[in-house]
Amino acid sequence: MTEITINNVFKEYNGVPILERVNATLPDHEFCLILGSSGAGKSTLLRMLLSQETATRGEILIDGEPIDVEPQQDRGVVFQRYSVFPHKTVLDNVMAGPSFRESRFFGCLFGARKAKLRDRAMELLAQVGLSDAAEKYPAQLSGGMQQRLAIAQALIMEPKVLLLDEPFGALDQSTKKSMHKLILDLWNANKMTIVMVTHDIQEAFTLGTRVLMVDKTRRDPQAPEAYGSTIVHDLRLDPALKAPLEPRESEENQSMEDIFLKWAGRMEHAVVPSGRPPSAAPSTPAPVSRSASNSTKQVA
């Protein structure tokens, strides 16, 4: 069981607020999507979950304990830019993490330990559809294949939480859809908690069991950096009730707030009222509310 708790988190850079009053609890096996416009602080929040950044105030807990001050293997991460070793084969890339962890002096394993790790790596490559590319190098792979490799690299460390920072943003639409299916299959198979940052609202509603939108609730035209962002929408969705949705009209020149509310309205049949688990979702759609509660607009 893995539960993430974010308690009243603030983040500032050189006195400039980026995030303020961020509160959320993510239960075990949540697939949480964090939405926000550029500069809203969504990637900053993800980096704090990874321990690449520390909160200025507040705390982040995993299973009731404060997260470590440095990144640990309980949290895997996949970035938009592929973090793979160009001089290693696909198989060696996947084996690299456990090899460094278990043999810090040599950086590689031998004998039965190496054979066992190789078998596990090949199992993961089969899961992500790369078993036939095991002996290729990253430069020989397409963008989608490199991203599959990065996911396998993260999963072999058996993290409690997988963090994804706009991992599919550079992929074409067809490849992105296949990656969506892959990550949902892996999420279900591995029973992990996933937190993913995106600016693609359709992607958020397609993948998420929880959708958080980050934005500013206070603005000063004379001092645009005076206030930080917080969670302005917190939507829980039952994956069993979701149906695929496609854009009905051009979303150009519309604010992210307006686009979010349109998608939330179209997905209202899958909305889980606050306080109920997804399995207990009622058949009557829950309405989407614009009202704010503790600075967070939620579904009632």
C-alpha positions as CSV (number, residue, x, y, z in Angstrom):
1,M,0.0,0.0,0.0
2,T,1.3,3.4,-1.0
3,E,-0.3,6.7,0.0
4,I,1.1,10.1,-0.8
5,T,0.1,13.0,1.4
6,I,0.9,16.7,0.5
7,N,0.3,18.9,3.5
8,N,0.1,22.7,3.0
9,V,3.1,22.9,0.7
10,F,4.6,26.2,-0.4
11,K,7.5,26.6,-2.8
12,E,9.5,29.8,-3.5
13,Y,12.5,30.6,-5.7
14,N,14.5,33.6,-4.4
15,G,11.5,34.9,-2.6
16,V,9.2,34.5,-5.6
17,P,6.2,32.2,-4.8
18,I,5.6,29.3,-7.3
19,L,3.2,27.1,-5.3
20,E,1.2,27.9,-2.2
21,R,-1.3,26.0,0.0
22,V,-1.1,22.8,-2.0
23,N,-3.0,20.0,-0.3
24,A,-3.8,16.5,-1.6
25,T,-3.9,12.9,-0.6
26,L,-3.3,10.2,-3.2
27,P,-4.4,6.7,-2.1
28,D,-2.7,3.5,-3.2
29,H,-2.9,2.7,-6.9
30,E,-4.0,6.2,-7.9
31,F,-3.2,7.4,-11.4
32,C,-3.0,11.1,-10.8
33,L,-2.7,13.6,-13.7
34,I,-1.4,17.1,-12.8
35,L,-2.6,19.7,-15.3
36,G,-1.6,23.3,-15.7
37,S,-0.5,26.0,-18.1
38,S,3.2,26.7,-18.7
39,G,4.8,28.1,-15.6
40,A,2.0,27.1,-13.3
41,G,4.3,25.0,-11.1
42,K,3.2,21.5,-12.1
43,S,6.7,20.2,-12.9
44,T,8.0,21.9,-9.7
45,L,5.4,19.8,-7.7
46,L,6.6,16.6,-9.5
47,R,10.2,17.4,-8.7
48,M,9.3,17.9,-5.0
49,L,7.7,14.4,-5.1
50,L,11.0,13.1,-6.5
51,S,13.1,15.0,-4.0
52,Q,14.9,17.0,-6.6
53,E,13.4,20.1,-4.9
54,T,12.4,20.7,-1.3
55,A,9.3,22.5,-0.1
56,T,9.8,26.0,1.3
57,R,7.0,25.2,3.8
58,G,4.8,22.2,4.4
59,E,5.5,18.5,4.0
60,I,5.2,15.6,1.7
61,L,4.7,12.1,3.1
62,I,4.8,8.6,1.6
63,D,3.0,6.1,3.8
64,G,3.0,8.5,6.7
65,E,6.7,9.2,6.6
66,P,8.4,12.3,5.3
67,I,10.0,11.7,1.9
68,D,13.8,11.4,1.8
69,V,15.7,14.6,1.1
70,E,17.3,12.9,-2.0
71,P,15.8,10.8,-4.7
72,Q,15.4,7.1,-3.7
73,Q,14.5,4.0,-5.6
74,D,11.0,4.0,-4.1
75,R,10.2,6.7,-6.7
76,G,10.9,6.0,-10.4
77,V,10.8,8.8,-12.9
78,V,10.5,9.2,-16.7
79,F,11.1,12.6,-18.3
80,Q,10.0,13.9,-21.7
81,R,13.7,13.7,-22.8
82,Y,14.8,10.1,-22.7
83,S,17.3,9.4,-19.9
84,V,19.0,6.4,-21.5
85,F,22.6,5.5,-21.9
86,P,23.5,5.9,-25.7
87,H,26.5,3.6,-25.5
88,K,24.5,0.7,-24.0
89,T,22.2,-1.7,-25.7
90,V,18.5,-1.7,-24.8
91,L,18.9,-4.8,-22.6
92,D,22.0,-3.3,-20.9
93,N,20.1,0.0,-20.3
94,V,17.4,-1.8,-18.4
95,M,19.9,-3.9,-16.4
96,A,22.0,-0.8,-15.5
97,G,20.0,0.4,-12.5
98,P,19.9,-2.8,-10.5
99,S,23.6,-3.5,-11.5
100,F,24.8,-0.2,-10.1
101,R,22.6,-0.6,-6.9
102,E,23.8,-4.2,-6.2
103,S,27.5,-3.8,-7.3
104,R,28.5,-0.2,-6.6
105,F,32.2,-0.9,-7.1
106,F,32.1,-2.8,-10.4
107,G,28.7,-1.6,-11.7
108,C,27.9,-5.0,-13.1
109,L,26.8,-8.4,-11.9
110,F,28.2,-11.9,-12.6
111,G,27.0,-15.5,-12.8
112,A,23.6,-16.4,-11.4
113,R,22.8,-12.9,-10.2
114,K,23.4,-11.5,-13.7
115,A,21.4,-14.3,-15.3
116,K,18.5,-13.6,-13.0
117,L,18.6,-9.9,-13.7
118,R,18.8,-10.5,-17.4
119,D,15.6,-12.7,-17.2
120,R,13.8,-10.0,-15.3
121,A,14.9,-7.3,-17.8
122,M,13.7,-9.4,-20.7
123,E,10.3,-9.9,-19.0
124,L,10.0,-6.1,-18.8
125,L,11.1,-5.6,-22.4
126,A,8.4,-8.0,-23.4
127,Q,5.8,-6.0,-21.4
128,V,6.8,-2.8,-23.1
129,G,7.1,-4.4,-26.6
130,L,10.8,-4.2,-27.0
131,S,12.0,-7.8,-26.7
132,D,13.0,-7.9,-30.4
133,A,15.1,-4.7,-29.9
134,A,17.1,-6.0,-26.9
135,E,20.4,-5.8,-28.7
136,K,19.9,-2.5,-30.4
137,Y,21.2,0.8,-29.3
138,P,19.0,3.9,-28.4
139,A,20.0,5.7,-31.6
140,Q,18.5,2.8,-33.6
141,L,15.1,3.3,-31.9
142,S,12.2,5.6,-32.7
143,G,11.0,8.2,-30.2
144,G,8.2,5.9,-29.0
145,M,10.6,3.0,-28.6
146,Q,13.0,5.1,-26.6
147,Q,10.2,6.2,-24.3
148,R,9.2,2.5,-23.8
149,L,12.8,1.9,-22.9
150,A,12.8,4.7,-20.3
151,I,9.7,3.2,-18.7
152,A,11.3,-0.2,-18.5
153,Q,14.4,1.4,-16.9
154,A,12.1,2.9,-14.2
155,L,10.0,-0.2,-13.6
156,I,12.9,-2.6,-13.1
157,M,13.8,-0.7,-9.9
158,E,10.3,-1.7,-8.6
159,P,9.3,1.8,-7.4
160,K,6.3,2.4,-5.1
161,V,5.5,5.5,-7.2
162,L,6.2,6.2,-10.8
163,L,6.6,9.9,-11.7
164,L,6.1,11.0,-15.4
165,D,7.0,14.5,-16.5
166,E,5.1,15.0,-19.9
167,P,6.6,11.7,-21.2
168,F,4.5,11.7,-24.4
169,G,4.6,15.3,-25.3
170,A,7.1,14.9,-28.2
171,L,5.3,11.9,-29.7
172,D,3.0,11.9,-32.7
173,Q,-0.7,11.2,-32.1
174,S,-0.7,7.6,-33.1
175,T,2.4,6.7,-31.1
176,K,0.9,8.6,-28.1
177,K,-2.3,6.5,-28.2
178,S,-0.3,3.3,-28.1
179,M,1.8,4.6,-25.2
180,H,-1.4,5.5,-23.3
181,K,-2.5,1.8,-23.7
182,L,0.9,0.6,-22.6
183,I,1.1,2.8,-19.5
184,L,-2.5,1.8,-18.4
185,D,-1.7,-1.9,-18.8
186,L,1.5,-1.5,-16.8
187,W,-0.3,0.5,-14.1
188,N,-2.9,-2.3,-13.7
189,A,-0.3,-5.1,-13.9
190,N,2.1,-3.6,-11.4
191,K,-0.5,-2.1,-9.0
192,M,1.6,1.1,-8.6
193,T,0.8,4.7,-7.9
194,I,1.5,7.0,-10.9
195,V,1.7,10.8,-10.8
196,M,2.0,12.3,-14.3
197,V,2.4,15.9,-15.4
198,T,0.8,17.0,-18.7
199,H,-0.7,20.1,-20.4
200,D,-2.9,17.9,-22.6
201,I,-6.4,17.9,-21.1
202,Q,-7.6,15.0,-23.3
203,E,-4.7,12.9,-22.1
204,A,-5.5,13.7,-18.5
205,F,-9.1,12.6,-18.7
206,T,-8.1,9.5,-20.8
207,L,-5.6,8.2,-18.3
208,G,-6.4,9.6,-14.9
209,T,-8.3,8.3,-11.9
210,R,-7.6,11.6,-10.4
211,V,-7.1,14.9,-12.2
212,L,-5.6,17.9,-10.4
213,M,-5.4,21.3,-12.1
214,V,-2.8,23.8,-10.8
215,D,-3.3,27.5,-11.4
216,K,-3.3,30.8,-9.5
217,T,-6.4,31.9,-7.6
218,R,-5.0,35.3,-6.9
219,R,-3.5,37.7,-9.4
220,D,-2.1,41.2,-9.2
221,P,-1.7,42.9,-12.6
222,Q,0.9,45.2,-11.1
223,A,2.9,42.3,-9.6
224,P,2.2,39.1,-11.6
225,E,4.7,37.2,-9.5
226,A,3.2,38.1,-6.2
227,Y,1.2,34.9,-5.8
228,G,1.9,31.2,-6.4
229,S,-0.4,28.5,-7.9
230,T,-2.5,26.0,-5.9
231,I,-4.9,23.2,-6.8
232,V,-7.9,24.8,-8.3
233,H,-9.7,21.6,-9.5
234,D,-9.6,18.1,-7.9
235,L,-11.6,15.6,-9.9
236,R,-11.8,11.8,-9.2
237,L,-12.8,9.5,-12.0
238,D,-13.9,5.8,-12.0
239,P,-11.9,4.1,-14.8
240,A,-14.6,1.5,-15.2
241,L,-17.1,4.2,-16.2
242,K,-15.0,6.2,-18.5
243,A,-15.5,6.1,-22.3
244,P,-13.1,7.4,-24.9
245,L,-13.6,11.0,-25.8
246,E,-12.4,13.0,-28.7
247,P,-12.4,16.9,-29.1
248,R,-15.7,18.1,-30.5
249,E,-14.4,21.5,-31.6
250,S,-11.3,23.6,-31.9
251,E,-10.0,24.5,-28.4
252,E,-7.8,27.3,-29.7
253,N,-8.1,30.6,-28.0
254,Q,-9.9,29.0,-25.0
255,S,-8.5,29.2,-21.5
256,M,-7.4,26.0,-19.8
257,E,-10.0,26.6,-17.2
258,D,-12.8,26.6,-19.8
259,I,-11.4,23.6,-21.6
260,F,-11.1,21.7,-18.3
261,L,-14.7,22.4,-17.4
262,K,-16.0,21.2,-20.8
263,W,-14.1,17.9,-20.5
264,A,-15.2,17.5,-16.9
265,G,-18.8,18.0,-18.0
266,R,-18.5,15.4,-20.8
267,M,-16.9,12.9,-18.3
268,E,-19.5,13.5,-15.5
269,H,-20.8,10.0,-15.8
270,A,-17.5,8.7,-14.5
271,V,-17.0,11.3,-11.7
272,V,-16.7,9.8,-8.2
273,P,-18.3,12.0,-5.5
274,S,-16.0,13.0,-2.7
275,G,-15.6,10.4,0.1
276,R,-16.6,7.4,-2.0
277,P,-14.2,4.9,-3.6
278,P,-14.4,4.4,-7.4
279,S,-16.0,0.9,-7.0
280,A,-18.9,2.6,-5.1
281,A,-19.5,5.2,-7.8
282,P,-23.3,5.8,-8.3
283,S,-25.0,5.3,-11.7
284,T,-26.4,8.9,-11.5
285,P,-23.8,11.4,-12.8
286,A,-22.4,13.8,-10.3
287,P,-22.5,17.4,-11.3
288,V,-19.3,19.4,-11.8
289,S,-19.1,22.4,-9.4
290,R,-17.5,25.7,-10.0
291,S,-17.7,26.5,-6.3
292,A,-14.4,26.7,-4.3
293,S,-13.7,25.0,-1.1
294,N,-10.5,25.8,0.7
295,S,-9.2,27.3,-2.5
296,T,-9.8,24.0,-4.3
297,K,-12.7,23.6,-6.8
298,Q,-14.0,20.0,-6.4
299,V,-16.7,17.7,-7.7
300,A,-19.4,17.5,-5.1
